[in-house]
Amino acid sequence: MRCSICGGSEFHHRAVLWEDLVAQWQLNPEEADYINRQQGCFCSSCGGNERSAALAQALLSGLALPQPTLRAAIAALMQEGRGGPALLEINEAGTLSPLLRQLPRYRFGAYPELDMHAIPYADGSFDCVVHSDTLEHIPNPIHALQECLRVLRPGGLLCMTVPTVVGRLSRDRAGLAKSYHGVPATSTDDYIVHTEFGADTWTYLLRAGFAEVNTVCVDYPAGIAYAARRGPA
């Protein structure tokens, strides 16, 4: 695997899941292993993990940026004096965020201060919306995706990642014990996991109204991102 952020080819690993979360999500050893890779396999050059690399690849292909890495693509845009896409990043996408901030038409909304059920921008404000491992914390993910669709211009692109258990369907955790992506003693209810995403994640995007959905993979089944496009006006 080569890093889509910087082009690096060396990676280091560390486990990021903890016993309680593995039990709450009922992960078998194989599933726990690849979700650990998704979150805890890091490029030794830039520090990006696999989900960030998948998101970078989704941006490169979805925006048709003619460079092998996101770092090179943004550097080329800056050298050419092109403004690049009007881009909204919701929540920080790891090591991608410092690169995306170089775009002159970049906007950032920190979660949970930015309410994904009511994104505070006018219809058709952006060419691209990016969020990484955020949607699972939103009570109504389809409504949040509809908000992303609303603020995109016709033909605009949404790039996103969620923790995905590829061998089963998504499930709503309503009625189950609270599950956090963090230590429960120090987490707030903003970080409760409402949805465990599975093999049908792409259907959430179509149900929200996107016209086209692509699955982008840099290392199956750990490094997966989704690129969804709004239809023409």
Residue frames as a rotation matrix with the C-alpha (Angstrom) as fourth column:
MET 1
0.577 0.817 0.000 0.00
0.817 -0.577 0.000 0.00
0.000 0.000 -1.000 0.00
ARG 2
-0.629 -0.703 0.332 1.17
0.695 -0.700 -0.164 3.54
0.347 0.128 0.929 -0.78
CYS 3
-0.336 0.492 -0.803 -0.14
0.657 -0.489 -0.574 6.50
-0.675 -0.721 -0.159 1.21
SER 4
0.094 0.490 0.867 -2.58
0.950 -0.303 0.068 8.62
0.296 0.817 -0.494 -0.82
ILE 5
0.894 0.185 -0.408 -1.78
0.348 -0.862 0.370 11.61
-0.283 -0.472 -0.835 1.37
CYS 6
0.541 -0.773 -0.332 2.01
-0.578 -0.628 0.521 11.83
-0.611 -0.090 -0.786 0.93
GLY 7
0.593 -0.305 -0.745 3.14
-0.625 0.408 -0.665 8.82
0.507 0.861 0.052 -1.12
GLY 8
-0.244 -0.722 0.647 4.87
-0.964 0.256 -0.078 7.05
-0.110 -0.642 -0.759 1.77
SER 9
0.210 0.270 -0.940 5.23
-0.530 0.839 0.123 3.27
0.822 0.472 0.320 1.67
GLU 10
-0.694 -0.435 -0.574 6.20
0.257 0.596 -0.761 2.43
0.673 -0.675 -0.301 5.25
PHE 11
0.217 0.873 0.438 3.58
-0.444 -0.311 0.840 2.03
0.870 -0.376 0.320 7.96
HIS 12
-0.917 -0.391 -0.076 3.49
-0.108 0.427 -0.898 1.27
0.383 -0.815 -0.434 11.66
HIS 13
-0.026 0.949 -0.314 0.64
0.074 0.315 0.946 -0.25
0.997 0.002 -0.079 13.65
ARG 14
-0.976 -0.127 0.178 -0.85
-0.183 0.036 -0.982 0.07
0.119 -0.991 -0.058 17.09
ALA 15
-0.446 0.860 -0.249 -4.08
0.793 0.508 0.336 -1.34
0.416 -0.048 -0.908 18.49
VAL 16
-0.868 0.180 0.462 -6.71
-0.263 -0.957 -0.122 1.32
0.421 -0.228 0.878 19.20
LEU 17
0.169 0.969 -0.178 -9.78
-0.314 0.225 0.922 -0.73
0.934 -0.100 0.343 20.13
TRP 18
-0.707 -0.325 0.628 -10.44
-0.691 0.126 -0.712 -1.62
0.152 -0.937 -0.313 23.74
GLU 19
-0.981 0.184 -0.066 -12.14
0.191 0.973 -0.129 -4.67
0.040 -0.139 -0.990 25.21
ASP 20
-0.413 0.885 -0.215 -15.46
0.216 -0.134 -0.967 -3.04
-0.885 -0.446 -0.136 26.12
LEU 21
-0.078 0.379 -0.922 -15.94
-0.804 -0.571 -0.167 -1.57
-0.590 0.728 0.349 22.64
VAL 22
-0.797 -0.240 -0.554 -15.13
-0.537 0.701 0.470 -4.89
0.276 0.672 -0.687 20.97
ALA 23
-0.862 0.507 -0.022 -17.78
0.442 0.729 -0.523 -6.54
-0.249 -0.461 -0.852 23.18
GLN 24
-0.244 0.809 -0.534 -20.39
-0.101 -0.569 -0.816 -3.81
-0.964 -0.145 0.221 22.61
TRP 25
-0.024 0.170 -0.985 -20.00
-0.955 -0.295 -0.028 -4.05
-0.295 0.940 0.170 18.84
GLN 26
0.595 0.249 0.765 -19.82
-0.224 0.964 -0.140 -7.87
-0.772 -0.088 0.629 19.04
LEU 27
0.468 -0.535 -0.704 -16.71
-0.874 -0.159 -0.460 -7.92
0.134 0.830 -0.542 16.86
ASN 28
0.958 -0.271 0.088 -15.06
0.259 0.957 0.133 -11.20
-0.120 -0.105 0.987 16.06
PRO 29
0.264 -0.936 -0.231 -11.23
0.391 -0.115 0.913 -11.33
-0.882 -0.332 0.336 16.02
GLU 30
-0.327 -0.377 0.867 -11.01
0.940 -0.038 0.338 -10.72
-0.094 0.925 0.367 12.26
GLU 31
0.512 0.605 0.609 -13.31
0.639 -0.743 0.201 -7.68
0.574 0.286 -0.767 12.47
ALA 32
0.889 -0.238 -0.390 -11.42
0.206 -0.554 0.807 -6.25
-0.409 -0.798 -0.444 15.43
ASP 33
-0.043 -0.978 0.206 -8.17
0.695 0.118 0.709 -6.72
-0.718 0.174 0.674 13.51
TYR 34
-0.328 -0.149 0.933 -9.21
0.902 -0.344 0.262 -4.77
0.282 0.927 0.247 10.42
ILE 35
0.776 0.543 0.321 -10.91
0.405 -0.819 0.407 -1.99
0.484 -0.186 -0.855 12.37
ASN 36
0.600 -0.685 -0.413 -7.67
0.344 -0.245 0.906 -1.68
-0.722 -0.686 0.089 14.34
ARG 37
-0.375 -0.735 0.566 -5.91
0.855 -0.038 0.518 -1.34
-0.359 0.677 0.642 10.98
GLN 38
0.254 0.563 0.787 -8.43
0.801 -0.578 0.155 1.26
0.542 0.591 -0.597 9.79
GLN 39
0.954 0.234 0.188 -7.81
0.082 -0.806 0.586 3.42
0.288 -0.543 -0.788 12.82
GLY 40
0.775 -0.617 0.137 -4.33
-0.273 -0.132 0.953 2.41
-0.570 -0.776 -0.271 13.94
CYS 41
0.257 -0.722 0.643 -2.21
0.894 0.431 0.126 1.73
-0.368 0.542 0.756 10.84
PHE 42
0.763 0.000 -0.646 -0.21
0.022 -0.999 0.026 4.96
-0.646 -0.034 -0.763 10.33
CYS 43
0.763 -0.551 0.338 2.00
0.367 -0.060 -0.928 6.19
0.532 0.832 0.157 7.51
SER 44
0.330 -0.722 -0.608 5.50
0.895 0.034 0.445 6.60
-0.301 -0.691 0.658 8.93
SER 45
-0.576 -0.579 0.577 6.07
0.762 -0.636 0.122 9.69
0.297 0.510 0.807 6.75
CYS 46
-0.581 0.403 0.707 2.98
-0.140 -0.905 0.402 11.84
0.802 0.134 0.582 7.36
GLY 47
-0.966 0.167 0.196 1.23
-0.178 0.115 -0.977 10.14
-0.186 -0.979 -0.082 10.28
GLY 48
-0.218 0.941 -0.261 -2.04
-0.969 -0.175 0.176 9.60
0.120 0.291 0.949 8.40
ASN 49
-0.486 0.104 0.868 -3.99
-0.307 0.909 -0.281 6.45
-0.818 -0.403 -0.410 9.19
GLU 50
-0.849 0.078 0.522 -5.73
0.454 0.612 0.648 4.15
-0.269 0.787 -0.555 6.72
ARG 51
0.189 0.980 0.062 -9.10
0.893 -0.146 -0.425 5.87
-0.408 0.135 -0.903 6.89
SER 52
0.365 -0.126 -0.923 -7.42
-0.128 -0.988 0.084 9.21
-0.922 0.087 -0.377 6.15
ALA 53
-0.739 -0.669 -0.076 -5.57
-0.217 0.131 0.967 7.65
-0.638 0.731 -0.242 3.22
ALA 54
-0.505 0.647 0.571 -8.85
0.833 0.538 0.126 6.27
-0.226 0.540 -0.811 1.85
LEU 55
0.508 0.703 -0.498 -10.46
0.563 -0.708 -0.426 9.69
-0.652 -0.064 -0.756 2.23
ALA 56
-0.121 -0.649 -0.751 -7.52
-0.367 -0.674 0.641 11.32
-0.922 0.353 -0.157 0.40
GLN 57
-0.903 -0.211 0.375 -7.95
0.217 0.531 0.819 8.82
-0.372 0.821 -0.434 -2.45
ALA 58
-0.012 0.977 0.212 -11.69
0.938 0.085 -0.337 9.57
-0.347 0.195 -0.917 -2.61
LEU 59
0.490 0.126 -0.863 -10.90
0.058 -0.992 -0.112 13.30
-0.870 0.005 -0.493 -2.94
LEU 60
-0.544 -0.785 -0.295 -8.26
-0.302 -0.145 0.942 12.71
-0.783 0.602 -0.158 -5.62
SER 61
-0.844 0.232 0.483 -10.56
0.515 0.598 0.614 10.58
-0.146 0.768 -0.624 -7.78
GLY 62
0.081 0.993 -0.089 -13.81
0.925 -0.108 -0.364 12.41
-0.371 -0.053 -0.927 -7.06
LEU 63
0.574 0.073 -0.816 -12.38
0.008 -0.996 -0.084 15.86
-0.819 0.041 -0.572 -7.79
ALA 64
0.833 -0.273 0.481 -10.31
0.549 0.314 -0.775 14.54
0.061 0.909 0.411 -10.73
LEU 65
0.743 -0.656 -0.132 -7.09
-0.537 -0.702 0.467 15.99
-0.399 -0.276 -0.874 -9.30
PRO 66
0.893 -0.327 -0.308 -4.28
-0.083 0.555 -0.828 14.89
0.441 0.765 0.469 -11.68
GLN 67
-0.056 -0.915 0.399 -1.67
-0.865 -0.155 -0.478 14.08
0.499 -0.372 -0.783 -9.03
PRO 68
-0.228 -0.073 -0.971 -0.66
0.050 0.995 -0.086 10.85
0.972 -0.068 -0.223 -7.26
THR 69
-0.505 0.042 -0.862 -1.14
0.850 0.199 -0.488 12.24
0.151 -0.979 -0.137 -3.74
LEU 70
0.625 0.781 -0.020 -3.37
0.759 -0.601 0.251 14.80
0.184 -0.172 -0.968 -2.06
ARG 71
0.307 -0.600 -0.738 -0.30
0.421 -0.610 0.671 16.74
-0.853 -0.517 0.066 -0.88
ALA 72
-0.732 -0.623 0.276 0.95
0.485 -0.192 0.853 17.06
-0.478 0.758 0.443 -4.46
ALA 73
-0.175 0.755 0.631 -2.51
0.919 -0.105 0.380 17.93
0.353 0.647 -0.676 -5.77
ILE 74
0.766 0.473 -0.436 -3.01
0.617 -0.731 0.292 20.80
-0.180 -0.493 -0.851 -3.34
ALA 75
-0.067 -0.868 -0.492 0.54
0.329 -0.485 0.810 22.07
-0.942 -0.108 0.319 -3.92
ALA 76
-0.707 -0.165 0.687 -0.16
0.700 -0.029 0.714 22.11
-0.098 0.986 0.136 -7.68
LEU 77
0.343 0.900 0.269 -3.39
0.886 -0.405 0.226 24.05
0.313 0.161 -0.936 -7.17
MET 78
0.659 -0.139 -0.739 -1.54
0.412 -0.756 0.509 26.63
-0.630 -0.640 -0.441 -5.10
GLN 79
-0.424 -0.905 -0.045 1.32
0.386 -0.226 0.894 26.96
-0.819 0.362 0.445 -7.60
GLU 80
-0.579 0.270 0.769 -1.11
0.795 -0.025 0.607 27.42
0.183 0.963 -0.200 -10.46
GLY 81
-0.978 0.206 -0.028 -2.97
-0.187 -0.930 -0.315 30.12
-0.091 -0.303 0.949 -8.56
ARG 82
-0.397 0.886 -0.239 -6.21
-0.038 0.244 0.969 28.20
0.917 0.394 -0.063 -8.85
GLY 83
-0.220 0.384 0.897 -8.68
-0.900 -0.435 -0.035 28.62
0.377 -0.814 0.441 -6.06
GLY 84
-0.968 -0.081 -0.236 -9.55
-0.015 0.964 -0.265 24.96
0.249 -0.253 -0.935 -5.89
PRO 85
-0.247 0.951 -0.187 -12.92
0.511 0.291 0.809 23.68
0.824 0.104 -0.558 -4.75
ALA 86
-0.223 0.344 0.912 -15.11
-0.799 -0.601 0.032 25.46
0.559 -0.721 0.409 -2.23
LEU 87
-0.247 -0.057 -0.967 -14.80
0.164 0.981 -0.100 22.82
0.955 -0.183 -0.233 0.50
LEU 88
0.318 0.393 0.863 -16.51
-0.845 -0.296 0.446 22.30
0.431 -0.870 0.238 3.84
GLU 89
-0.497 -0.469 -0.730 -14.78
0.016 0.836 -0.549 20.01
0.868 -0.284 -0.408 6.33
ILE 90
0.511 0.686 0.517 -16.97
-0.634 -0.105 0.766 18.82
0.581 -0.720 0.381 9.20
ASN 91
0.889 -0.342 0.304 -14.82
-0.089 0.522 0.848 17.60
-0.448 -0.782 0.433 12.07
GLU 92
0.166 -0.913 -0.373 -11.10
-0.924 -0.276 0.265 17.20
-0.345 0.301 -0.889 11.55
ALA 93
0.970 0.138 -0.199 -9.99
-0.218 0.856 -0.469 14.43
0.105 0.499 0.860 9.20
GLY 94
0.661 -0.750 0.016 -6.65
0.584 0.528 0.617 13.70
-0.472 -0.399 0.787 10.87
THR 95
-0.285 -0.915 -0.286 -3.58
0.414 -0.387 0.824 14.70
-0.864 0.117 0.489 8.89
LEU 96
-0.225 0.275 0.935 -5.73
0.957 -0.121 0.266 15.72
0.186 0.954 -0.236 5.91
SER 97
0.662 0.665 -0.347 -7.00
0.726 -0.683 0.078 18.81
-0.185 -0.304 -0.935 7.71
PRO 98
0.114 -0.655 -0.747 -3.76
0.137 -0.734 0.665 20.88
-0.984 -0.178 0.006 7.52
LEU 99
-0.808 -0.368 0.460 -3.61
0.469 0.069 0.880 20.17
-0.356 0.927 0.118 3.77
LEU 100
-0.066 0.881 0.469 -7.25
0.968 -0.056 0.243 21.07
0.240 0.471 -0.849 3.16
ARG 101
0.510 0.259 -0.820 -6.86
0.610 -0.781 0.134 24.33
-0.606 -0.569 -0.556 5.11
GLN 102
-0.582 -0.782 -0.222 -4.49
0.337 -0.481 0.810 25.55
-0.740 0.397 0.544 2.41
LEU 103
-0.414 0.511 0.753 -7.42
0.877 0.001 0.481 25.85
0.245 0.859 -0.449 0.00
PRO 104
-0.986 -0.065 0.157 -8.52
0.031 -0.978 -0.207 29.49
0.166 -0.199 0.966 -0.15
ARG 105
-0.264 0.957 0.116 -12.21
-0.727 -0.277 0.628 28.56
0.634 0.082 0.769 -0.21
TYR 106
-0.539 -0.035 -0.842 -11.96
0.380 0.882 -0.279 26.15
0.752 -0.470 -0.462 2.72
ARG 107
0.016 0.546 0.838 -14.47
-0.793 -0.503 0.343 26.27
0.609 -0.670 0.425 5.58
PHE 108
-0.747 -0.316 -0.585 -14.37
0.091 0.823 -0.561 24.26
0.659 -0.472 -0.585 8.78
GLY 109
0.217 0.812 0.541 -17.12
-0.731 -0.232 0.642 23.23
0.647 -0.535 0.544 11.17
ALA 110
-0.828 -0.554 0.089 -16.14
-0.452 0.565 -0.691 21.47
0.332 -0.612 -0.718 14.40
TYR 111
0.215 0.845 -0.489 -18.42
-0.094 0.517 0.851 18.70
0.972 -0.137 0.191 15.61
PRO 112
-0.353 0.922 0.159 -20.52
0.934 0.358 -0.001 18.83
-0.057 0.148 -0.987 17.76
GLU 113
-0.520 0.163 -0.839 -20.65
0.142 -0.952 -0.273 22.64
-0.842 -0.261 0.471 17.61
LEU 114
-0.668 0.342 -0.661 -21.74
-0.744 -0.266 0.613 22.33
0.034 0.901 0.432 13.99
ASP 115
-0.143 0.741 0.656 -25.12
-0.372 0.574 -0.729 20.57
-0.917 -0.348 0.193 14.00
MET 116
-0.960 -0.278 -0.010 -25.19
-0.122 0.389 0.913 18.14
-0.250 0.878 -0.408 11.08
HIS 117
-0.298 0.928 0.224 -28.99
0.893 0.353 -0.277 18.15
-0.337 0.117 -0.934 11.31
ALA 118
0.854 0.516 -0.063 -28.91
0.468 -0.816 -0.338 21.88
-0.226 0.259 -0.939 10.46
ILE 119
-0.137 -0.974 0.181 -25.69
0.967 -0.093 0.236 22.80
-0.213 0.208 0.955 8.62
PRO 120
0.348 0.386 -0.854 -25.44
0.456 -0.866 -0.205 26.62
-0.819 -0.318 -0.478 8.86
TYR 121
-0.767 -0.544 -0.342 -24.82
-0.063 -0.466 0.882 27.37
-0.639 0.698 0.324 5.19
ALA 122
0.049 0.815 -0.578 -27.08
-0.768 -0.339 -0.543 28.26
-0.638 0.471 0.609 2.27
ASP 123
0.709 0.289 0.643 -28.15
0.168 0.816 -0.553 25.79
-0.684 0.500 0.530 -0.38
GLY 124
0.815 -0.335 0.472 -25.48
0.545 0.171 -0.820 25.08
0.194 0.926 0.323 -2.98
SER 125
0.886 -0.462 -0.041 -22.61
-0.398 -0.802 0.445 26.74
-0.238 -0.378 -0.895 -1.07
PHE 126
0.060 -0.938 0.341 -19.88
-0.623 0.232 0.747 24.15
-0.780 -0.257 -0.571 -1.69
ASP 127
0.158 -0.148 -0.976 -18.26
-0.893 0.401 -0.205 22.00
0.422 0.904 -0.069 -4.35
CYS 128
-0.163 -0.338 -0.927 -17.20
0.076 0.932 -0.353 19.41
0.984 -0.128 -0.126 -1.79
VAL 129
0.512 0.264 0.818 -18.11
-0.812 -0.162 0.561 18.33
0.281 -0.951 0.131 1.76
VAL 130
-0.208 -0.671 -0.712 -15.76
-0.138 0.741 -0.658 16.12
0.968 -0.039 -0.246 3.80
HIS 131
0.327 0.128 0.937 -16.33
-0.936 -0.096 0.339 14.34
0.133 -0.987 0.088 7.09
SER 132
-0.246 -0.601 -0.761 -14.47
-0.365 0.784 -0.502 11.44
0.898 0.154 -0.412 8.66
ASP 133
-0.512 0.077 -0.855 -15.82
0.601 0.744 -0.293 9.00
0.614 -0.664 -0.427 11.26
THR 134
-0.955 0.270 0.125 -18.48
-0.293 -0.780 -0.553 11.47
-0.052 -0.564 0.824 12.36
LEU 135
-0.371 0.890 -0.265 -21.75
-0.659 -0.052 0.750 10.18
0.654 0.453 0.606 10.90
GLU 136
-0.318 0.237 -0.918 -21.97
0.410 0.907 0.093 7.27
0.855 -0.347 -0.386 13.36
HIS 137
-0.828 -0.052 -0.558 -22.46
0.549 -0.272 -0.790 9.83
-0.111 -0.961 0.254 16.16
ILE 138
-0.839 0.543 -0.046 -25.44
-0.534 -0.804 0.262 11.57
0.106 0.244 0.964 14.50
PRO 139
-0.485 0.681 0.548 -28.91
-0.271 0.479 -0.835 10.44
-0.831 -0.554 -0.048 15.69
ASN 140
0.644 0.715 0.272 -30.43
0.107 0.268 -0.957 10.60
-0.758 0.645 0.096 12.19
PRO 141
-0.343 -0.937 0.069 -27.65
0.238 -0.015 0.971 9.88
-0.909 0.350 0.228 9.68
ILE 142
-0.226 0.293 0.929 -29.86
0.973 0.114 0.200 10.09
-0.047 0.949 -0.311 6.59
HIS 143
0.844 0.534 -0.047 -31.08
0.534 -0.846 -0.012 13.55
-0.046 -0.015 -0.999 7.58
ALA 144
0.371 -0.800 -0.472 -27.46
-0.027 -0.518 0.855 14.61
-0.928 -0.304 -0.214 8.16
LEU 145
-0.546 -0.557 0.626 -26.54
0.574 0.296 0.763 13.34
-0.610 0.776 0.158 4.69
GLN 146
0.292 0.727 0.622 -29.51
0.950 -0.296 -0.100 15.25
0.111 0.620 -0.777 3.24
GLU 147
0.845 -0.074 -0.530 -28.06
0.131 -0.931 0.340 18.39
-0.519 -0.357 -0.777 4.84
CYS 148
-0.241 -0.970 0.015 -24.71
0.128 -0.016 0.992 17.65
-0.962 0.241 0.128 3.18
LEU 149
-0.337 0.213 0.917 -26.53
0.924 0.260 0.279 17.23
-0.179 0.942 -0.285 -0.13
ARG 150
0.689 0.724 -0.046 -28.40
0.710 -0.686 -0.158 20.52
-0.146 0.076 -0.986 0.35
VAL 151
0.631 -0.474 -0.614 -25.24
-0.135 -0.846 0.515 22.61
-0.764 -0.242 -0.598 0.79
LEU 152
-0.414 -0.770 0.486 -23.58
0.402 0.324 0.857 21.05
-0.817 0.550 0.175 -2.27
ARG 153
-0.222 0.266 -0.938 -23.83
-0.788 -0.615 0.012 22.62
-0.574 0.742 0.347 -5.69
PRO 154
0.861 0.509 -0.005 -25.23
-0.392 0.656 -0.645 20.49
-0.325 0.557 0.765 -8.54
GLY 155
0.687 -0.620 -0.380 -22.59
-0.033 0.496 -0.868 17.91
0.726 0.608 0.320 -9.35
GLY 156
0.160 -0.641 0.751 -20.90
-0.898 -0.410 -0.159 18.48
0.410 -0.649 -0.641 -5.97
LEU 157
0.025 -0.366 -0.930 -19.08
-0.016 0.930 -0.367 15.75
1.000 0.024 0.017 -4.07
LEU 158
0.653 0.083 0.753 -19.34
-0.753 -0.041 0.657 14.34
0.086 -0.996 0.036 -0.56
CYS 159
-0.033 -0.693 -0.720 -16.35
-0.170 0.714 -0.679 12.31
0.985 0.100 -0.141 0.68
MET 160
0.352 0.255 0.901 -16.69
-0.913 -0.121 0.391 10.46
0.208 -0.959 0.190 3.99
THR 161
-0.571 -0.396 -0.719 -15.55
-0.143 0.910 -0.388 7.58
0.808 -0.119 -0.576 6.12
VAL 162
0.423 0.550 0.720 -17.30
-0.877 0.049 0.478 5.66
0.228 -0.834 0.503 8.88
PRO 163
-0.652 -0.545 0.528 -16.10
-0.654 0.756 -0.027 2.62
-0.384 -0.363 -0.849 10.84
THR 164
0.219 0.733 -0.644 -17.52
-0.957 0.290 0.006 -0.18
0.191 0.615 0.765 8.68
VAL 165
-0.376 -0.197 0.905 -18.06
-0.422 0.906 0.022 -3.82
-0.825 -0.374 -0.424 9.64
VAL 166
-0.528 0.084 -0.845 -18.19
-0.846 -0.132 0.516 -5.21
-0.068 0.988 0.141 6.11
GLY 167
-0.932 0.076 -0.354 -19.60
-0.021 0.965 0.262 -8.66
0.361 0.252 -0.898 6.90
ARG 168
-0.430 0.846 -0.314 -22.95
0.870 0.297 -0.393 -7.52
-0.240 -0.442 -0.864 8.29
LEU 169
0.063 0.559 0.827 -25.64
0.655 -0.648 0.389 -4.90
0.753 0.517 -0.407 7.81
SER 170
-0.722 -0.275 0.635 -25.78
-0.162 -0.825 -0.542 -1.59
0.673 -0.494 0.551 9.65
ARG 171
-0.007 0.764 -0.645 -27.68
0.835 0.360 0.417 -1.43
0.550 -0.535 -0.641 12.90
ASP 172
0.129 0.202 0.971 -29.14
-0.339 -0.911 0.234 1.34
0.932 -0.360 -0.049 15.02
ARG 173
-0.703 -0.489 -0.516 -27.94
0.292 0.463 -0.837 1.11
0.648 -0.739 -0.183 18.62
ALA 174
-0.281 0.692 0.664 -31.24
-0.792 -0.558 0.246 2.47
0.541 -0.457 0.706 20.03
GLY 175
0.756 0.648 0.097 -32.19
-0.558 0.560 0.612 0.38
0.342 -0.516 0.785 23.04
LEU 176
0.505 -0.675 -0.537 -28.66
0.562 0.730 -0.389 -1.01
0.655 -0.105 0.748 23.47
ALA 177
0.512 -0.418 -0.750 -26.14
0.703 -0.297 0.646 -0.01
-0.493 -0.858 0.142 26.12
LYS 178
0.922 -0.188 -0.338 -24.42
-0.295 -0.907 -0.301 3.29
-0.249 0.377 -0.892 25.37
SER 179
0.429 -0.822 0.374 -21.30
0.852 0.506 0.133 2.89
-0.299 0.262 0.918 23.27
TYR 180
0.833 -0.219 -0.508 -18.71
-0.208 -0.975 0.078 5.66
-0.513 0.040 -0.858 22.97
HIS 181
0.609 -0.771 0.183 -15.69
0.525 0.220 -0.822 6.19
0.594 0.597 0.539 20.76
GLY 182
-0.209 -0.652 0.729 -13.75
-0.438 -0.604 -0.666 7.11
0.874 -0.458 -0.160 23.84
VAL 183
-0.852 -0.108 -0.513 -13.63
0.379 0.550 -0.744 6.25
0.362 -0.828 -0.428 27.51
PRO 184
0.076 0.994 0.072 -17.21
0.666 -0.105 0.739 6.52
0.742 -0.008 -0.670 28.86
ALA 185
0.237 0.012 -0.972 -16.01
0.932 -0.287 0.223 8.27
-0.276 -0.958 -0.079 32.04
THR 186
-0.463 -0.509 -0.726 -14.59
0.296 -0.861 0.414 11.17
-0.835 -0.023 0.549 30.02
SER 187
-0.881 0.200 0.429 -16.96
0.417 -0.100 0.903 11.18
0.224 0.975 0.004 26.99
THR 188
-0.616 0.758 -0.215 -20.10
-0.466 -0.570 -0.676 13.20
-0.635 -0.316 0.705 26.56
ASP 189
0.070 0.746 0.662 -23.30
0.277 0.623 -0.731 12.05
-0.958 0.235 -0.163 24.89
ASP 190
0.528 0.032 -0.849 -22.22
-0.706 -0.539 -0.459 13.92
-0.472 0.842 -0.262 21.73
TYR 191
-0.355 -0.794 -0.493 -19.83
-0.930 0.355 0.098 11.01
0.098 0.493 -0.864 21.14
ILE 192
-0.047 0.454 0.890 -22.30
-0.318 0.838 -0.444 8.17
-0.947 -0.303 0.105 21.61
VAL 193
-0.968 -0.186 -0.171 -22.37
-0.228 0.355 0.906 5.79
-0.108 0.916 -0.386 18.66
HIS 194
-0.103 0.995 -0.002 -25.90
-0.716 -0.076 -0.694 5.80
-0.690 -0.070 0.720 17.25
THR 195
0.862 0.389 -0.324 -25.21
-0.496 0.526 -0.691 3.65
-0.099 0.756 0.647 14.17
GLU 196
-0.099 -0.838 0.536 -22.85
-0.187 0.545 0.817 0.73
-0.977 -0.020 -0.211 13.59
PHE 197
0.379 0.259 -0.888 -22.28
-0.862 -0.250 -0.440 0.87
-0.336 0.933 0.129 9.85
GLY 198
0.011 -0.289 0.957 -21.99
0.033 0.957 0.288 -2.25
-0.999 0.029 0.020 7.73
ALA 199
-0.642 -0.380 0.666 -22.07
0.565 0.353 0.746 -3.51
-0.518 0.855 -0.011 4.15
ASP 200
0.130 0.802 0.582 -25.14
0.983 -0.180 0.028 -1.39
0.128 0.569 -0.812 3.29
THR 201
-0.216 -0.259 -0.941 -23.53
0.549 -0.830 0.102 1.96
-0.808 -0.495 0.321 4.16
TRP 202
-0.969 -0.215 0.124 -23.76
0.214 -0.467 0.858 3.06
-0.126 0.857 0.499 0.51
THR 203
-0.301 0.930 0.210 -27.57
0.814 0.136 0.565 2.80
0.497 0.341 -0.798 0.65
TYR 204
0.122 0.303 -0.945 -27.72
0.803 -0.590 -0.086 5.59
-0.584 -0.748 -0.315 3.26
LEU 205
-0.687 -0.465 -0.559 -26.23
0.062 -0.804 0.592 7.94
-0.724 0.371 0.581 0.67
LEU 206
-0.881 0.426 0.205 -28.70
0.261 0.078 0.962 6.94
0.394 0.902 -0.180 -2.02
ARG 207
-0.030 0.912 -0.410 -31.62
0.976 0.115 0.183 7.20
0.214 -0.395 -0.893 0.42
ALA 208
-0.120 -0.092 -0.988 -30.43
0.549 -0.836 0.011 10.74
-0.827 -0.542 0.151 1.24
GLY 209
0.783 0.577 -0.231 -30.76
0.116 -0.502 -0.857 11.67
-0.611 0.644 -0.460 -2.44
PHE 210
-0.159 -0.893 -0.421 -27.27
-0.544 -0.276 0.792 11.40
-0.824 0.355 -0.442 -3.88
ALA 211
0.658 0.458 -0.598 -27.26
-0.725 0.174 -0.666 10.43
-0.201 0.872 0.447 -7.57
GLU 212
0.545 -0.590 -0.596 -24.01
-0.163 0.623 -0.765 8.44
0.823 0.513 0.244 -7.58
VAL 213
0.728 -0.338 0.597 -22.05
-0.620 0.048 0.783 6.58
-0.293 -0.940 -0.174 -4.91
ASN 214
0.447 -0.673 -0.589 -18.57
-0.255 0.536 -0.805 5.09
0.858 0.510 0.067 -5.27
THR 215
0.964 -0.255 0.074 -16.66
0.023 0.358 0.934 2.98
-0.265 -0.898 0.351 -2.77
VAL 216
0.507 -0.861 -0.033 -12.96
-0.526 -0.279 -0.803 3.86
0.683 0.425 -0.595 -2.69
CYS 217
0.987 -0.151 0.053 -10.58
0.065 0.679 0.732 1.30
-0.147 -0.719 0.680 -1.19
VAL 218
0.367 -0.928 -0.071 -6.87
-0.825 -0.290 -0.485 1.51
0.429 0.236 -0.872 -0.42
ASP 219
-0.816 -0.566 -0.118 -6.71
-0.447 0.747 -0.492 -1.66
0.367 -0.349 -0.862 1.70
TYR 220
0.198 0.967 -0.159 -9.74
-0.632 0.250 0.734 -3.95
0.749 -0.045 0.661 1.94
PRO 221
0.139 0.953 0.269 -11.53
0.774 -0.274 0.571 -4.13
0.618 0.129 -0.775 4.31
ALA 222
-0.066 -0.234 -0.970 -9.77
0.924 -0.383 0.029 -1.57
-0.378 -0.894 0.241 6.50
GLY 223
-0.703 -0.375 -0.604 -9.16
0.199 -0.920 0.339 1.42
-0.683 0.118 0.721 4.23
ILE 224
-0.361 0.702 0.614 -12.58
0.919 0.155 0.363 2.29
0.159 0.695 -0.701 2.77
ALA 225
-0.741 0.249 -0.623 -14.11
-0.010 -0.933 -0.360 5.67
-0.671 -0.260 0.694 1.96
TYR 226
0.001 0.821 0.571 -17.28
0.907 0.240 -0.346 6.71
-0.421 0.518 -0.745 0.16
ALA 227
-0.898 -0.221 -0.380 -17.62
0.025 -0.888 0.459 9.35
-0.439 0.403 0.803 -2.54
ALA 228
-0.115 0.950 0.290 -21.17
0.878 0.234 -0.418 10.46
-0.465 0.206 -0.861 -3.36
ARG 229
-0.958 -0.262 0.114 -22.16
0.279 -0.779 0.561 12.98
-0.058 0.569 0.820 -6.00
ARG 230
-0.184 0.898 -0.400 -25.15
0.015 -0.404 -0.915 15.27
-0.983 -0.174 0.061 -6.16
GLY 231
-0.017 0.275 0.961 -27.05
0.931 0.355 -0.085 15.08
-0.364 0.894 -0.263 -9.43
PRO 232
-0.831 -0.261 0.491 -27.33
0.478 -0.786 0.392 17.94
0.284 0.561 0.778 -11.92
ALA 233
-0.807 0.550 -0.216 -29.78
-0.291 -0.688 -0.665 20.75
-0.514 -0.473 0.715 -11.30
